[in-house]
């Protein structure tokens, strides 16, 4: 079971995340959004959203750098395993508490306001609960980590994460004997990755890709609405069966001269 959960399931979760995200963007590009409800109970949304997003971003990039940076780099720059783990406990603890408070505020807002609840999908509620549970588990690991600040447990998780990305068949063995709270934290994290393309979390990819889209992507467009009164479009010819001209008729403007065809 340990081999499946921590040696095979990570690849299943990553495959579902990548393929599912591509399929959703191709099939339903207009659902690729955060579906904001900021017009409803705006104050609570702002407070909860800022705490939640700032906390989650710190945690995400902390995990990304902390787990995937090769161990020899930390050794080369003189950061000991114990110092790295202490930094992770302090920074992760502060960010985790902020994100948890924000997540609870967002969940309370979503469930106590009938208007917001009416416009919330199953996955809107499910993913928020999963993220809150993940934050609780993450904060729970701090109490275990405080019992061994030598950093050896941190090295196990670094070896596991880097082993997954380097296709190390023995990766699951690195976390075989860690505390159960760590295993639950890893499993729930993999489940969140697996359901990622079915939730509003996909807007994260839009945020990460936005700078590159503006610099190297296709030209954007702007929707402009005018309050000026424009005459109704005129009918184009008798053979057009009543179709309307896409250009509005301007009052007092003479009809343009007919353009000669190549045959003339």
SULKALIN-V330080 format. One record per helix or strand of 2 or more residues. SS is the DSSP state (alpha for helix, beta for strand). FROM is the first residue (numbers start at 1). LEN is the number of residues. Records with the same first field share a line. If there is no record, write none. Layout:
BEGIN
SS->FROM-LEN ; FROM-LEN
END
This chain:
BEGIN
alpha->2-26 ; 29-3 ; 42-27 ; 71-6 ; 81-32 ; 114-5 ; 122-24 ; 152-14 ; 171-5 ; 180-19 ; 200-17
END
